[in-house]
Structures are given as C-alpha cells and as structure tokens.
Amino acid sequence: MLPRLPRALLAVSLLPLAATALAQSPPTGFRSPSNNIACQYFDYDRQIALRCDIMEATVTARRPADCDLEWGKAFEMSARGSAVRLCYGDTVMDKALPVLAYGEVWQRGGFTCTSEQSGVTCFNADRRGFKLARAKQELF
C-alpha cells in the first residue's frame, strides 16, 4: 500500500505528468496531400496565428537584407490584418499533421484554408491571406 500524500504535494507531483501530456499533444493544422505544404495553428495566450510552409517552390520574392536565415517559403498571419512572408530557421512541417484532401476546407480561430491540386489558399477574418503553390506564392 502506498502512503497517502498531502493534497498539495500530490498536486505538485502530478504537474510533470500534465506538462508531459501537453508537450506530446499533436500539432493543430494540416498538410497537403502532396506533403509539399504544411500549416499549423498557434494560440499562445490569445495570440492567434496561422503559419504555412511550402517545401518545394520557385521563389521570386526578393530576400530582405536583414534576413540571414531561410527566405521565401514560410508565411504567417494573425486572425486580423495582413499576411507576411517570413525569414525563418525552422519549419511547421510535421508528419503528425492530418492530410487535408483536395477540395476540403479547414477552419479554426477565424482562419479558413482550402486544399486544391493547384495549391493551398488561406485567409483570416479580414479576408487577407496567401495562396501557395510550387510555381507562385501570393499575398492578398
């Protein structure tokens, strides 16, 4: 028989288990059927954002002088306002993301994304966003 722990001690001893469970929760978002585009939804203390990365693409946008990392294949937007192209050193591509089949729509937190054979289009509550395809990436 295990000794009875005071409630306060029991709660503290369970915190690492809760943190581990949260750390292992699957990412929220999707990837395209081709696995060329991945999008993840983030909600950090009410700071909502959607980031999408395209793995293989022809990038025609000019790299900013202050970007020493990767450029041109990562895009992000908040629930309101304009979308931006990112200077980045990581990726949101994750094989744990579910596939969003062509013709399907994904919605969360004011964002709407559509998967098509020609690429992925995402927009926010202000109808601002991006269209991502191998040949061309557009902000609108």
C-alpha positions in Angstrom: 0.0 0.0 0.0 1.3 3.4 -1.0 1.5 6.2 1.7 -1.1 8.9 1.5 0.3 12.2 0.3 -1.0 15.6 1.3 -3.2 17.1 -1.4 -0.7 19.9 -2.1 2.1 17.5 -2.5 0.0 15.3 -4.7 -0.9 18.2 -7.0 2.8 19.2 -7.3 3.8 15.7 -8.1 1.3 15.5 -10.9 2.4 18.7 -12.6 5.3 17.0 -14.6 2.8 14.4 -15.9 0.5 17.2 -17.1 3.3 19.0 -18.7 4.5 15.8 -20.5 0.9 15.2 -21.7 0.7 18.8 -23.1 4.1 18.5 -24.8 3.0 15.3 -26.6 -0.3 16.7 -27.9 -0.4 16.6 -31.7 0.0 19.8 -33.6 -3.1 21.6 -34.8 -3.3 22.1 -38.6 -2.9 20.1 -41.7 -0.7 19.2 -44.6 -1.5 18.9 -48.3 -1.9 15.5 -50.0 1.4 16.1 -51.8 3.2 16.8 -48.5 4.5 20.0 -50.1 2.6 22.4 -47.9 2.0 22.3 -44.1 0.0 24.7 -41.9 -0.1 24.9 -38.2 -2.4 26.9 -36.0 -1.0 28.5 -32.8 -2.8 30.0 -29.9 -0.4 31.4 -27.3 -2.1 33.3 -24.6 -4.7 34.7 -27.0 -2.1 35.5 -29.7 -3.6 33.5 -32.6 -1.6 32.8 -35.7 -1.5 30.5 -38.7 1.8 29.6 -40.3 2.1 27.7 -43.6 5.3 26.4 -45.1 5.9 25.2 -48.7 8.7 22.8 -49.0 9.4 23.0 -52.8 8.7 26.2 -54.6 10.0 28.7 -57.1 10.6 31.8 -55.0 10.7 35.1 -56.9 10.3 37.5 -53.9 13.5 39.4 -53.0 15.2 38.4 -49.8 15.4 41.3 -47.3 18.9 42.5 -46.4 18.3 41.7 -42.7 17.4 38.0 -43.3 20.3 35.7 -42.6 18.1 32.6 -42.5 15.9 30.8 -45.0 13.6 33.1 -47.0 10.5 32.8 -49.2 8.8 29.6 -48.3 7.1 30.4 -44.9 4.0 32.6 -44.4 2.2 33.7 -41.4 -0.9 35.7 -40.4 -2.8 36.7 -37.4 -6.6 36.5 -37.0 -6.8 40.0 -38.4 -4.6 42.1 -40.7 -2.2 41.3 -43.4 -0.2 38.1 -44.0 3.6 38.2 -44.3 6.4 36.2 -45.8 8.8 35.1 -43.1 12.6 34.9 -42.6 12.8 31.6 -40.8 15.1 28.9 -39.4 12.5 26.2 -38.6 9.5 24.6 -40.2 5.9 23.7 -39.3 6.1 20.5 -41.5 5.1 17.6 -39.2 4.1 14.2 -40.3 1.7 14.1 -37.4 -0.5 16.7 -39.1 -3.5 15.2 -40.8 -3.8 15.5 -44.6 -6.4 18.0 -45.9 -7.7 16.3 -49.0 -8.1 18.2 -52.3 -11.4 20.0 -52.3 -11.6 20.1 -48.5 -11.8 23.1 -46.2 -10.1 23.6 -42.8 -11.3 26.2 -40.3 -10.1 27.3 -36.9 -9.9 30.5 -34.9 -11.1 32.7 -37.7 -8.9 31.2 -40.4 -10.1 29.3 -43.5 -7.9 27.2 -45.7 -8.8 25.3 -48.9 -6.7 22.5 -50.3 -6.7 22.2 -54.1 -4.5 20.3 -56.6 -3.2 23.8 -57.6 -2.1 24.6 -54.0 -3.5 25.9 -50.7 -5.3 29.2 -50.1 -5.7 30.5 -46.6 -7.3 33.7 -45.3 -8.3 35.3 -42.0 -11.4 37.2 -40.7 -10.3 40.3 -42.7 -10.2 38.1 -45.9 -6.4 38.7 -46.0 -4.1 35.8 -46.6 -2.0 33.8 -49.1 -2.2 31.4 -51.9 0.7 28.9 -52.0 1.7 26.7 -55.0 5.1 25.4 -56.3 5.2 27.9 -59.2 3.9 31.0 -57.4 3.1 32.3 -53.9 0.8 35.3 -53.5 -0.1 37.5 -50.5 -3.5 39.2 -50.7 
